[in-house]
Amino acid sequence: MTARLDPEHDGLAGRADDVYEALLVAHEGLSEAESAALNARLILLLLNALSDPEMALAAIATARDGKVG
Amino acid sequence: MGRYIHKRFAYRTPPELSGAAARRYPVVIIGAGPVGLAAAIDLALHGVPVVVLDDSDRVSVGSRAICWAKRTLEIFDRLGIGERMVAKGVTWRVGRLFHGEREVYSFDLLPEAGHKMPAFINLQQYYVEEFLVERCADFPDLIDLRWNNRLVELERLDDGVIVSVETPEGAYRIEAGWLVACDGARSRTRTLLGLDFTGRVFEERFLIADVEMKADFPSERWFWFEPPFHSGESALLHKQPDDIYRIDLQLGWDADPEEEKKPERVIPRIRAIVGARPFELDWMSVYTFQCRRLDKFVHGRVIFAGDSAHIVSPFGARGGNGGIQDVDNLGWKLAAVVKGEAGAGLLASYDEERIFGADENIRHSARSTNFMTPKGGTERVFRRAVLDLAARHVFARRMVNSGRLSAPCSLAGLSLQTPAEVGGGVAPGQVCPDAPLLAPDGKNVFLLELLGQTFKWLALGQVAAPAGAGLPVVRIGEGGFADREGFARARLGWDVLYLVRPDQHVAARFLAPAAAEAVAALRRARGFAAAAEGVAA
């Protein structure tokens, strides 16, 4: 169920650079508050797109634990 | 092992200043850096005489381009200096990435068996230039290398150029059918033609230094984001031959280049990286980033190659490597044009294929630069998030960008290539992969040593090679080279015929070629319009 959160899983099919670039481009010219709002919308869209509430909860927990150093 | 000694190359009185009859040359090359010298050798291998003009009398000062990728080494091998470069260079495969004190992850460019050339070597640009100059001497009747001959003016004709040259003994003019501008990022040719780059200049400054020291650092690439020993954003350490280490430090846009070059500023920074061990500063420079190119590389009889045509940020090793790939693409095409063997579209395909390659290099190096120099809070927040997740998550490691190391450019879908039927193997446009083979006489050879220089059919297994086209056939399988370890079959397929270009890119692939189809593919790859395919001409 949460296999997609496995550290070895790469679901971006070799297009990590494209996705990362698009993310930064989406934020260009926004204020800090506007950027935070964009991020919030994006996260909510992605949680819904998962179509898997268990995984959504697991992803939130992984992100919370993901802070390193 | 001592530090590199820069030899001076002797200026010799050119024939134009010693009373010889005026002569028109097929090709003049401006600039005797790696790109200009490689272009001279490539044209000489095709039997085309060249004059090379250089405004100095020695090889590059400082390491400059150091990281040479596998594809570039294969090209240098075709030109005759590949084995020498690998023997002298430092072969590395492990890269380590640090964020502050913490190692985030490491990668291993696992050497894949069955290739002649390694993934990367580090070798200072001055060695590459020295090897190329020595190789030029193998063509005394074809390559005329003129040191301390400076391009001053350029007059463009419909069918050539007239070049005004300045020497220690005075000025002279020569006429040539073609001029290849390999005179670098500050190209005088480009200025004389009034051409400019378009693209981005990144507001960032780097200090680059060659440091000589005895150290037991492994042959690895070490990259730091927010290094603990330096207040800037990033740092890079690379090992080179002769106990020389290359250090790149990000300084920030506000840094004053003149101040930063002062030893009292540089020495403590290096001390912070290398610790207490004694070292000597060999060379240093402060540079800014640009990712820009000319709109087109062919301007009538003037052709741009290397940094004169496009410049990228240094991370990702795409400057020197990109320039040598320009030469690989241009050499056979220009030779065919000079000999009157090219279709009208052949030289235009240099623009098409190398602008495609330059844009790929610019895209990758601009992304690396963005990652290393986050603008504003949000970009910094995301980079921090990526680096945090990268300690555990593979997907995040793939977003970390300290330079996407140069990979061979695929020319699939561009004009010279004939699209292939479905099936496995190598797609038209890609570089033919290497493979170890056993020659009929019992000698071990590599496939790429058999390909290149001219068009060739590469036939694997039972497939018939078209008669009549007059091309050499390299056959793997019965009656030809033995694929004892199976690398050729695994990488190229079996019972398949390839048309391989002089630059070792695949132009066409057939499973059961009809002679007319194969001949049409060859015509197309020689620049005769695709529309004329199958039409006798």
Interface residues (C-beta under 8 A of the other chain):
Chain A: P7 E8 H9 D10 G11 L12 G14 A16 D17 V19 Y20 E21 L23 L24 H27 L30 E32 S35 G66 K67 V68 G69
Chain B: H99 G100 E101 R102 H364 R367 N370 F371 G377 T378 E379 F382 A385 V386 D388 L389 A391 R392 H393 V394 F395 R398 M399 N401 R404
